[in-house]
Amino acid sequence: MTLRLYYIDSYLKEFEAKVAEHTTDPYGLILDQTAFYPGGGGQPADQGFLHLGKNKLPLIGFKTVSGKIIHLLPENTQLPEIDSTITGEIDWPFRYQLMRTHTAMHVLCGVVFRDYGASVTGGNMSPLQGRMDFEFASLHKDLVSVIENAVNQEISKNLPVSWWDIPREEAIKIPDLIRTKINLVPKQVANIRVVEIKSLDLQADGGTHVHNTSEVGRVKITDYKSKGKENKRIYLELSA
């Protein structure tokens, strides 16, 4: 199992790790620990480099297999020796924008669920932009404006954001987690990671977040669309 440092400290920009394994298909490295988020749950994978002495190895992606994160490298890369120590460098501006965006989307989820009882049906994001689908029967311009104002009001309260792991059996019993379709998490996953925005939102989530909504900045809802009778999509954008 790869120790996921991004769950311990999502603000790590650099880290040291030992090479645990080489892989050939796909071509890359398994480290004993990593601060690179490999992607998932609508959040893109991190970008960055691995440093071995004076050599700078460009990462081209990640793959997770049986709890191990493979750091993918170009196939002509000379792989460092097993047990050698390398340094990982995260593209911090890219990651931090995603952290801000992800937390903003949770604020949106919290507002929509609290005020309208609408559950989330899907979502995706890129740096400073995102979209979320909700079980809304009706959505119109005036309501979208009300939602946008409510989201920014919550952000301005400087709400703390925290996360922790709980046993799956406990997670299933929490009503606020049911709306995130906790039952779709594979049964072999014993512990569920929970992210909470104090007094607003509680969700099962595997991504990275900021520590406080004050870091999110102002959010603008740029568009909305009907994706079906009971499914409406909301697009948001964060200030740079």
Backbone as CSV, one residue per row, in Angstrom:
resi,resn,N_x,N_y,N_z,CA_x,CA_y,CA_z,C_x,C_y,C_z
1,MET,0.836,-1.198,0.000,0.000,0.000,0.000,0.876,1.254,0.000
2,THR,0.522,2.190,-0.830,1.229,3.471,-0.861,0.644,4.396,0.202
3,LEU,1.500,4.954,1.072,1.032,5.918,2.060,0.657,7.206,1.345
4,ARG,-0.570,7.639,1.518,-1.078,8.815,0.812,-0.876,10.071,1.653
5,LEU,0.211,10.765,1.375,0.553,11.954,2.147,-0.428,13.094,1.923
6,TYR,-1.095,13.108,0.777,-2.043,14.191,0.487,-3.247,14.140,1.415
7,TYR,-3.512,12.992,2.023,-4.577,12.914,3.020,-4.111,13.422,4.378
8,ILE,-2.829,13.300,4.650,-2.275,13.775,5.916,-2.073,15.286,5.874
9,ASP,-1.547,15.781,4.764,-1.294,17.213,4.596,-1.476,17.566,3.130
10,SER,-2.626,18.141,2.803,-2.921,18.474,1.400,-2.115,19.669,0.907
11,TYR,-1.330,20.314,1.795,-0.555,21.491,1.418,0.913,21.162,1.139
12,LEU,1.278,19.879,1.167,2.647,19.483,0.849,2.963,19.808,-0.612
13,LYS,4.064,20.507,-0.814,4.490,20.838,-2.180,5.631,19.935,-2.645
14,GLU,6.433,19.470,-1.698,7.533,18.557,-1.978,7.554,17.458,-0.913
15,PHE,8.112,16.329,-1.263,8.216,15.222,-0.307,9.329,14.284,-0.739
16,GLU,9.828,13.516,0.196,10.803,12.478,-0.097,10.151,11.113,0.029
17,ALA,10.600,10.172,-0.791,10.049,8.824,-0.756,11.103,7.846,-1.247
18,LYS,10.894,6.575,-0.930,11.771,5.525,-1.428,11.085,4.773,-2.561
19,VAL,11.895,4.358,-3.529,11.373,3.562,-4.640,11.111,2.148,-4.132
20,ALA,9.854,1.717,-4.177,9.479,0.394,-3.677,9.471,-0.657,-4.782
21,GLU,9.000,-0.275,-5.988,8.893,-1.240,-7.087,9.043,-0.530,-8.426
22,HIS,9.473,-1.295,-9.441,9.411,-0.863,-10.835,8.214,-1.549,-11.492
23,THR,7.584,-0.890,-12.440,6.526,-1.523,-13.232,6.846,-1.311,-14.719
24,THR,6.485,-2.281,-15.522,6.759,-2.182,-16.964,5.493,-1.976,-17.789
25,ASP,4.356,-2.418,-17.278,3.093,-2.266,-18.005,1.972,-1.934,-17.023
26,PRO,1.776,-0.627,-16.751,2.404,0.542,-17.380,3.801,0.811,-16.813
27,TYR,4.552,1.636,-17.528,5.945,1.906,-17.190,6.021,2.992,-16.121
28,GLY,6.637,2.655,-14.984,6.735,3.659,-13.944,7.270,3.119,-12.637
29,LEU,6.970,3.843,-11.561,7.478,3.545,-10.230,6.350,3.469,-9.219
30,ILE,6.520,2.599,-8.227,5.685,2.599,-7.038,6.568,3.079,-5.891
31,LEU,6.130,4.099,-5.189,6.879,4.657,-4.067,6.263,4.195,-2.756
32,ASP,7.039,4.262,-1.671,6.480,3.869,-0.381,5.461,4.884,0.119
33,GLN,5.561,6.143,-0.366,4.595,7.176,-0.010,4.586,8.239,-1.105
34,THR,3.492,8.963,-1.185,3.390,10.001,-2.217,2.447,11.108,-1.780
35,ALA,2.747,12.316,-2.229,1.855,13.462,-2.028,1.097,13.805,-3.301
36,PHE,1.349,13.052,-4.388,0.637,13.281,-5.639,-0.751,12.655,-5.565
37,TYR,-1.785,13.464,-5.798,-3.142,12.918,-5.868,-3.310,12.272,-7.244
38,PRO,-3.680,10.977,-7.307,-3.711,10.262,-8.585,-4.965,10.506,-9.416
39,GLY,-5.890,11.303,-8.897,-7.135,11.576,-9.617,-8.250,10.671,-9.151
40,GLY,-9.488,11.138,-9.360,-10.661,10.354,-8.987,-11.727,11.226,-8.365
41,GLY,-12.984,10.765,-8.465,-14.098,11.506,-7.884,-14.345,12.845,-8.546
42,GLY,-13.960,12.960,-9.812,-14.156,14.212,-10.532,-12.976,15.163,-10.448
43,GLN,-12.010,14.876,-9.567,-10.839,15.739,-9.441,-9.698,15.191,-10.284
44,PRO,-9.115,16.007,-11.184,-8.004,15.541,-12.008,-6.780,15.181,-11.177
45,ALA,-5.921,14.357,-11.746,-4.672,13.989,-11.093,-3.723,15.172,-11.032
46,ASP,-2.837,15.134,-10.035,-1.812,16.161,-9.927,-0.837,16.095,-11.096
47,GLN,-0.057,17.150,-11.208,1.025,17.218,-12.170,2.314,17.519,-11.414
48,GLY,3.467,17.182,-12.014,4.722,17.488,-11.341,5.870,16.641,-11.829
49,PHE,6.918,16.544,-10.988,8.153,15.876,-11.361,8.680,15.029,-10.205
50,LEU,9.529,14.067,-10.543,10.318,13.330,-9.568,11.781,13.716,-9.779
51,HIS,12.487,14.009,-8.692,13.892,14.398,-8.767,14.762,13.289,-8.189
52,LEU,15.762,12.879,-8.942,16.746,11.913,-8.479,18.115,12.526,-8.724
53,GLY,18.697,13.113,-7.674,19.930,13.871,-7.863,19.667,15.045,-8.791
54,LYS,20.436,15.114,-9.874,20.251,16.207,-10.839,19.249,15.856,-11.933
55,ASN,18.766,14.622,-11.929,17.797,14.192,-12.943,16.383,14.591,-12.551
56,LYS,15.662,15.145,-13.517,14.282,15.575,-13.301,13.384,14.727,-14.187
57,LEU,12.590,13.855,-13.565,11.765,12.917,-14.313,10.336,13.453,-14.420
58,PRO,9.847,13.703,-15.645,8.485,14.247,-15.803,7.419,13.158,-15.648
59,LEU,6.479,13.368,-14.774,5.373,12.429,-14.602,4.353,12.631,-15.709
60,ILE,3.828,11.540,-16.240,2.828,11.653,-17.303,1.460,11.132,-16.856
61,GLY,1.364,10.712,-15.596,0.074,10.250,-15.092,0.252,9.291,-13.934
62,PHE,-0.878,8.707,-13.516,-0.883,7.793,-12.375,-1.881,6.677,-12.635
63,LYS,-1.634,5.553,-11.986,-2.577,4.447,-12.014,-2.549,3.775,-10.649
64,THR,-3.718,3.485,-10.112,-3.809,2.841,-8.811,-4.184,1.378,-8.991
65,VAL,-3.361,0.488,-8.432,-3.588,-0.953,-8.521,-3.410,-1.573,-7.139
66,SER,-4.482,-2.165,-6.616,-4.430,-2.862,-5.320,-3.837,-1.996,-4.220
67,GLY,-4.254,-0.735,-4.201,-3.804,0.163,-3.147,-2.447,0.784,-3.384
68,LYS,-1.776,0.416,-4.467,-0.475,0.987,-4.806,-0.637,1.992,-5.947
69,ILE,0.028,3.142,-5.801,-0.051,4.182,-6.827,1.178,4.107,-7.723
70,ILE,0.948,3.841,-9.007,2.035,3.803,-9.984,2.228,5.204,-10.547
71,HIS,3.451,5.718,-10.434,3.806,7.019,-10.995,4.328,6.770,-12.413
72,LEU,3.550,7.159,-13.399,3.860,6.822,-14.788,4.921,7.756,-15.360
73,LEU,5.881,7.151,-16.068,6.999,7.882,-16.662,7.130,7.524,-18.133
74,PRO,7.740,8.399,-18.948,8.002,8.044,-20.349,8.830,6.767,-20.421
75,GLU,8.572,5.921,-21.408,9.194,4.601,-21.466,10.700,4.633,-21.719
76,ASN,11.234,5.753,-22.141,12.690,5.835,-22.340,13.406,6.323,-21.088
77,THR,12.669,6.506,-19.991,13.254,6.996,-18.746,14.040,5.881,-18.048
78,GLN,15.233,6.196,-17.578,15.997,5.236,-16.786,15.468,5.265,-15.360
79,LEU,14.963,4.140,-14.907,14.331,4.096,-13.594,15.372,4.058,-12.484
80,PRO,15.154,4.804,-11.412,16.081,4.766,-10.278,16.040,3.414,-9.577
81,GLU,17.094,3.078,-8.866,17.199,1.786,-8.212,16.174,1.627,-7.089
82,ILE,15.779,0.378,-6.844,14.906,0.068,-5.721,15.588,0.519,-4.429
83,ASP,14.799,1.091,-3.528,15.233,1.611,-2.222,15.981,2.934,-2.308
84,SER,16.188,3.457,-3.523,16.802,4.780,-3.625,15.786,5.837,-3.216
85,THR,16.287,6.978,-2.745,15.419,8.065,-2.275,15.259,9.108,-3.374
86,ILE,14.029,9.495,-3.626,13.744,10.528,-4.619,12.919,11.624,-3.971
87,THR,12.832,12.757,-4.657,12.025,13.883,-4.186,10.907,14.151,-5.193
88,GLY,9.699,14.274,-4.688,8.570,14.612,-5.537,8.265,16.097,-5.464
89,GLU,8.019,16.702,-6.603,7.689,18.131,-6.689,6.321,18.287,-7.337
90,ILE,5.365,18.812,-6.593,4.006,18.986,-7.082,3.869,20.333,-7.792
91,ASP,3.143,20.353,-8.885,2.771,21.614,-9.532,1.750,22.280,-8.617
92,TRP,2.257,23.131,-7.709,1.407,23.658,-6.648,0.301,24.584,-7.153
93,PRO,0.554,25.531,-8.054,-0.552,26.375,-8.524,-1.716,25.555,-9.085
94,PHE,-1.394,24.504,-9.854,-2.418,23.635,-10.428,-3.193,22.922,-9.319
95,ARG,-2.476,22.322,-8.346,-3.123,21.600,-7.256,-3.977,22.528,-6.390
96,TYR,-3.434,23.696,-6.038,-4.164,24.583,-5.126,-5.443,25.109,-5.757
97,GLN,-5.396,25.386,-7.050,-6.624,25.805,-7.727,-7.674,24.697,-7.692
98,LEU,-7.234,23.444,-7.826,-8.170,22.324,-7.739,-8.722,22.172,-6.325
99,MET,-7.888,22.384,-5.315,-8.349,22.316,-3.933,-9.429,23.365,-3.672
100,ARG,-9.187,24.580,-4.123,-10.172,25.651,-3.966,-11.469,25.301,-4.695
101,THR,-11.317,24.788,-5.912,-12.492,24.436,-6.714,-13.284,23.322,-6.066
102,HIS,-12.592,22.304,-5.574,-13.276,21.157,-4.968,-14.066,21.593,-3.738
103,THR,-13.464,22.427,-2.901,-14.176,22.913,-1.720,-15.366,23.777,-2.122
104,ALA,-15.209,24.600,-3.149,-16.331,25.420,-3.635,-17.499,24.547,-4.070
105,MET,-17.204,23.428,-4.713,-18.264,22.528,-5.166,-18.978,21.873,-3.983
106,HIS,-18.243,21.616,-2.910,-18.891,21.088,-1.710,-19.774,22.144,-1.048
107,VAL,-19.353,23.406,-1.107,-20.217,24.479,-0.596,-21.509,24.520,-1.404
108,LEU,-21.392,24.436,-2.727,-22.577,24.409,-3.587,-23.480,23.235,-3.227
109,CYS,-22.890,22.051,-3.055,-23.671,20.865,-2.671,-24.404,21.097,-1.362
110,GLY,-23.675,21.658,-0.382,-24.271,21.888,0.922,-25.443,22.852,0.868
111,VAL,-25.303,23.928,0.108,-26.371,24.925,-0.018,-27.592,24.328,-0.710
112,VAL,-27.360,23.632,-1.818,-28.475,23.076,-2.593,-29.208,21.995,-1.796
113,PHE,-28.461,21.162,-1.077,-29.107,20.111,-0.289,-29.861,20.702,0.901
114,ARG,-29.250,21.673,1.570,-29.887,22.306,2.735,-31.149,23.078,2.361
115,ASP,-31.087,23.851,1.288,-32.185,24.753,0.950,-33.258,24.118,0.072
116,TYR,-32.886,23.070,-0.703,-33.834,22.513,-1.666,-33.952,20.993,-1.598
117,GLY,-33.125,20.361,-0.766,-33.182,18.910,-0.632,-32.772,18.163,-1.881
118,ALA,-32.021,18.828,-2.774,-31.627,18.212,-4.042,-30.331,17.438,-3.883
119,SER,-30.326,16.175,-4.292,-29.144,15.327,-4.192,-28.232,15.518,-5.403
120,VAL,-26.964,15.207,-5.213,-25.971,15.286,-6.278,-26.024,14.012,-7.120
121,THR,-25.984,14.174,-8.434,-25.969,13.012,-9.325,-24.667,12.901,-10.121
122,GLY,-23.817,13.922,-10.057,-22.551,13.858,-10.786,-21.805,15.174,-10.697
123,GLY,-20.562,15.157,-11.142,-19.772,16.376,-11.110,-18.413,16.182,-11.736
124,ASN,-17.781,17.285,-12.090,-16.439,17.260,-12.651,-15.822,18.634,-12.459
125,MET,-14.488,18.687,-12.546,-13.831,19.978,-12.315,-12.524,20.073,-13.078
126,SER,-12.099,21.315,-13.263,-10.771,21.669,-13.735,-10.355,22.859,-12.884
127,PRO,-9.100,23.307,-12.956,-8.701,24.426,-12.111,-9.604,25.647,-12.261
128,LEU,-10.238,26.039,-11.168,-11.102,27.220,-11.051,-12.420,27.111,-11.812
129,GLN,-12.765,25.911,-12.281,-14.049,25.708,-12.950,-14.607,24.339,-12.576
130,GLY,-15.932,24.256,-12.511,-16.538,22.974,-12.198,-17.988,22.934,-12.644
131,ARG,-18.534,21.722,-12.649,-19.958,21.584,-12.926,-20.491,20.472,-12.037
132,MET,-21.750,20.656,-11.601,-22.396,19.665,-10.747,-23.812,19.426,-11.230
133,ASP,-24.239,18.173,-11.174,-25.594,17.779,-11.554,-26.396,17.482,-10.290
134,PHE,-27.648,17.935,-10.277,-28.523,17.768,-9.121,-29.878,17.219,-9.550
135,GLU,-30.548,16.564,-8.614,-31.914,16.076,-8.846,-32.901,17.221,-8.628
136,PHE,-32.894,18.143,-9.583,-33.779,19.306,-9.562,-34.889,19.103,-10.576
137,ALA,-36.132,19.297,-10.159,-37.233,19.224,-11.120,-37.290,20.486,-11.966
138,SER,-36.957,21.626,-11.333,-37.043,22.900,-12.042,-35.897,23.808,-11.608
139,LEU,-35.301,24.485,-12.565,-34.218,25.416,-12.279,-34.332,26.572,-13.261
140,HIS,-34.314,27.795,-12.738,-34.455,28.964,-13.603,-33.481,30.055,-13.163
141,LYS,-33.397,31.116,-13.961,-32.387,32.160,-13.775,-32.445,32.792,-12.392
142,ASP,-33.639,33.137,-11.919,-33.762,33.793,-10.615,-33.307,32.874,-9.489
143,LEU,-33.641,31.592,-9.595,-33.237,30.633,-8.565,-31.722,30.440,-8.584
144,VAL,-31.136,30.414,-9.762,-29.687,30.285,-9.874,-28.992,31.460,-9.184
145,SER,-29.552,32.661,-9.343,-28.988,33.849,-8.698,-29.071,33.734,-7.177
146,VAL,-30.178,33.218,-6.686,-30.343,33.020,-5.243,-29.308,32.017,-4.726
147,ILE,-29.108,30.937,-5.462,-28.128,29.912,-5.074,-26.725,30.494,-5.062
148,GLU,-26.378,31.265,-6.079,-25.044,31.873,-6.134,-24.798,32.775,-4.927
149,ASN,-25.782,33.593,-4.569,-25.642,34.480,-3.408,-25.479,33.679,-2.122
150,ALA,-26.238,32.609,-1.986,-26.157,31.782,-0.787,-24.790,31.107,-0.677
151,VAL,-24.256,30.646,-1.806,-22.931,30.015,-1.818,-21.869,31.003,-1.343
152,ASN,-21.897,32.221,-1.862,-20.898,33.214,-1.477,-21.070,33.675,-0.039
153,GLN,-22.296,33.676,0.448,-22.514,34.001,1.865,-21.853,32.960,2.761
154,GLU,-21.997,31.690,2.409,-21.380,30.626,3.211,-19.862,30.712,3.141
155,ILE,-19.329,30.968,1.962,-17.876,31.085,1.815,-17.335,32.214,2.695
156,SER,-18.057,33.330,2.758,-17.607,34.498,3.523,-17.638,34.278,5.032
157,LYS,-18.258,33.198,5.481,-18.300,32.894,6.920,-17.004,32.275,7.428
158,ASN,-16.056,32.037,6.525,-14.757,31.454,6.896,-14.942,30.138,7.655
159,LEU,-15.692,29.237,7.054,-16.001,27.961,7.692,-14.801,27.012,7.607
160,PRO,-14.434,26.366,8.710,-13.332,25.402,8.664,-13.722,24.140,7.903
161,VAL,-12.741,23.571,7.216,-12.933,22.331,6.455,-12.031,21.263,7.077
162,SER,-12.597,20.109,7.373,-11.815,19.033,7.994,-12.166,17.699,7.352
163,TRP,-11.330,16.687,7.600,-11.570,15.356,7.012,-10.996,14.290,7.926
164,TRP,-11.617,13.122,7.865,-11.178,11.992,8.677,-11.756,10.710,8.090
165,ASP,-11.266,9.575,8.585,-11.755,8.268,8.144,-12.663,7.663,9.204
166,ILE,-13.739,6.992,8.764,-14.616,6.270,9.670,-14.920,4.897,9.069
167,PRO,-15.226,3.903,9.905,-15.575,2.582,9.382,-16.784,2.651,8.469
168,ARG,-16.787,1.833,7.445,-17.873,1.817,6.474,-19.237,1.645,7.145
169,GLU,-19.312,0.763,8.146,-20.581,0.497,8.818,-21.148,1.759,9.463
170,GLU,-20.267,2.604,10.010,-20.720,3.860,10.615,-21.127,4.862,9.543
171,ALA,-20.360,4.904,8.448,-20.629,5.875,7.384,-22.011,5.667,6.777
172,ILE,-22.395,4.404,6.591,-23.684,4.101,5.969,-24.849,4.595,6.823
173,LYS,-24.639,4.719,8.121,-25.701,5.124,9.035,-25.889,6.639,9.104
174,ILE,-24.980,7.403,8.493,-25.077,8.866,8.535,-25.961,9.336,7.382
175,PRO,-27.137,9.916,7.669,-28.074,10.306,6.596,-27.458,11.232,5.556
176,ASP,-26.654,12.206,5.988,-26.095,13.168,5.050,-25.116,12.544,4.069
177,LEU,-24.621,11.334,4.370,-23.708,10.670,3.453,-24.447,9.840,2.415
178,ILE,-25.684,9.472,2.717,-26.456,8.641,1.791,-26.644,9.353,0.462
179,ARG,-26.803,10.674,0.467,-27.041,11.426,-0.767,-25.837,11.404,-1.698
180,THR,-24.654,11.071,-1.170,-23.483,10.980,-2.027,-23.291,9.565,-2.555
181,LYS,-24.340,8.739,-2.396,-24.353,7.382,-2.934,-23.195,6.551,-2.361
182,ILE,-23.083,6.572,-1.015,-22.050,5.825,-0.317,-22.125,4.342,-0.647
183,ASN,-23.338,3.868,-1.011,-23.506,2.444,-1.307,-22.771,2.026,-2.570
184,LEU,-22.306,2.992,-3.380,-21.577,2.664,-4.594,-20.087,2.442,-4.339
185,VAL,-19.627,2.793,-3.132,-18.233,2.535,-2.799,-18.029,1.023,-2.699
186,PRO,-16.989,0.455,-3.339,-16.783,-0.998,-3.304,-16.817,-1.556,-1.889
187,LYS,-17.438,-2.734,-1.728,-17.624,-3.321,-0.408,-16.309,-3.637,0.283
188,GLN,-15.239,-3.846,-0.488,-13.961,-4.164,0.125,-13.302,-2.957,0.789
189,VAL,-13.843,-1.738,0.550,-13.310,-0.540,1.194,-13.852,-0.481,2.620
190,ALA,-12.957,-0.713,3.584,-13.384,-0.824,4.983,-13.613,0.530,5.638
191,ASN,-12.814,1.522,5.252,-12.925,2.851,5.849,-13.297,3.884,4.786
192,ILE,-14.165,4.784,5.173,-14.643,5.839,4.273,-14.074,7.176,4.733
193,ARG,-13.512,7.931,3.791,-13.005,9.266,4.116,-14.155,10.262,4.024
194,VAL,-14.304,11.052,5.083,-15.391,12.019,5.186,-14.811,13.432,5.203
195,VAL,-15.407,14.326,4.428,-15.009,15.731,4.407,-16.168,16.569,4.928
196,GLU,-15.864,17.459,5.871,-16.913,18.287,6.478,-16.582,19.768,6.337
197,ILE,-17.549,20.530,5.873,-17.512,21.985,5.978,-18.422,22.320,7.146
198,LYS,-17.858,22.845,8.191,-18.577,22.984,9.454,-19.925,23.687,9.284
199,SER,-20.954,23.058,9.824,-22.322,23.594,9.855,-22.978,23.677,8.483
200,LEU,-22.343,23.091,7.451,-22.935,23.195,6.124,-22.992,21.873,5.379
201,ASP,-21.879,21.153,5.307,-21.824,20.003,4.403,-21.000,18.871,5.005
202,LEU,-21.453,17.647,4.769,-20.751,16.447,5.210,-20.890,15.414,4.108
203,GLN,-19.732,14.978,3.544,-19.786,14.066,2.413,-18.655,13.055,2.470
204,ALA,-18.916,11.883,1.924,-17.846,10.939,1.642,-17.096,11.461,0.424
205,ASP,-15.766,11.568,0.522,-15.018,12.215,-0.549,-13.566,11.773,-0.500
206,GLY,-12.942,11.628,-1.664,-11.562,11.174,-1.726,-10.579,12.199,-2.237
207,GLY,-11.010,13.447,-2.444,-10.139,14.455,-3.036,-9.411,15.306,-2.020
208,THR,-8.807,16.395,-2.489,-8.071,17.322,-1.630,-8.837,18.630,-1.509
209,HIS,-8.699,19.272,-0.337,-9.466,20.483,-0.035,-8.607,21.497,0.704
210,VAL,-9.077,22.754,0.699,-8.446,23.789,1.511,-8.912,23.639,2.954
211,HIS,-8.262,24.340,3.870,-8.589,24.231,5.287,-9.756,25.121,5.711
212,ASN,-10.063,26.138,4.906,-11.089,27.102,5.297,-11.730,27.681,4.040
213,THR,-13.028,27.942,4.099,-13.719,28.487,2.925,-13.195,29.861,2.528
214,SER,-12.510,30.548,3.445,-11.944,31.859,3.107,-10.933,31.756,1.961
215,GLU,-10.360,30.562,1.753,-9.381,30.370,0.686,-10.030,30.181,-0.683
216,VAL,-11.316,29.921,-0.694,-12.007,29.625,-1.962,-12.095,30.853,-2.851
217,GLY,-12.433,32.003,-2.265,-12.664,33.201,-3.056,-14.093,33.245,-3.569
218,ARG,-14.401,34.248,-4.344,-15.772,34.420,-4.827,-16.096,33.420,-5.927
219,VAL,-17.318,32.923,-5.885,-17.810,31.949,-6.856,-18.889,32.588,-7.724
220,LYS,-18.830,32.316,-9.016,-19.865,32.788,-9.938,-20.465,31.589,-10.653
221,ILE,-21.795,31.508,-10.679,-22.454,30.484,-11.480,-22.583,31.026,-12.896
222,THR,-21.878,30.391,-13.810,-21.773,30.927,-15.166,-22.841,30.404,-16.114
223,ASP,-23.452,29.254,-15.778,-24.455,28.687,-16.681,-25.211,27.580,-15.954
224,TYR,-26.329,27.181,-16.522,-27.089,26.038,-16.011,-27.840,25.419,-17.183
225,LYS,-28.043,24.107,-17.127,-28.695,23.396,-18.212,-29.561,22.274,-17.672
226,SER,-30.582,21.936,-18.426,-31.387,20.766,-18.110,-30.768,19.554,-18.795
227,LYS,-30.491,18.521,-17.975,-29.940,17.273,-18.512,-30.957,16.143,-18.398
228,GLY,-32.233,16.523,-18.270,-33.297,15.549,-18.129,-34.393,16.083,-17.230
229,LYS,-35.484,15.368,-17.132,-36.642,15.821,-16.364,-36.297,16.131,-14.925
230,GLU,-35.470,15.288,-14.285,-35.129,15.470,-12.880,-33.637,15.728,-12.682
231,ASN,-32.951,16.155,-13.731,-31.508,16.331,-13.631,-31.101,17.677,-14.219
232,LYS,-30.527,18.534,-13.389,-30.109,19.866,-13.823,-28.635,20.069,-13.521
233,ARG,-27.934,20.718,-14.426,-26.488,20.931,-14.312,-26.196,22.397,-14.028
234,ILE,-25.313,22.633,-13.064,-24.898,23.976,-12.690,-23.393,24.102,-12.915
235,TYR,-22.990,25.167,-13.621,-21.577,25.433,-13.880,-21.101,26.582,-13.005
236,LEU,-19.939,26.424,-12.402,-19.401,27.486,-11.563,-17.975,27.822,-11.950
237,GLU,-17.568,29.024,-11.531,-16.217,29.520,-11.823,-15.730,30.302,-10.623
238,LEU,-14.446,30.147,-10.297,-13.853,30.855,-9.179,-13.004,32.012,-9.679
239,SER,-12.903,33.058,-8.871,-12.018,34.156,-9.201,-10.572,33.678,-9.077
240,ALA,-9.695,34.229,-9.896,-8.297,33.801,-9.897,-7.595,34.203,-8.613
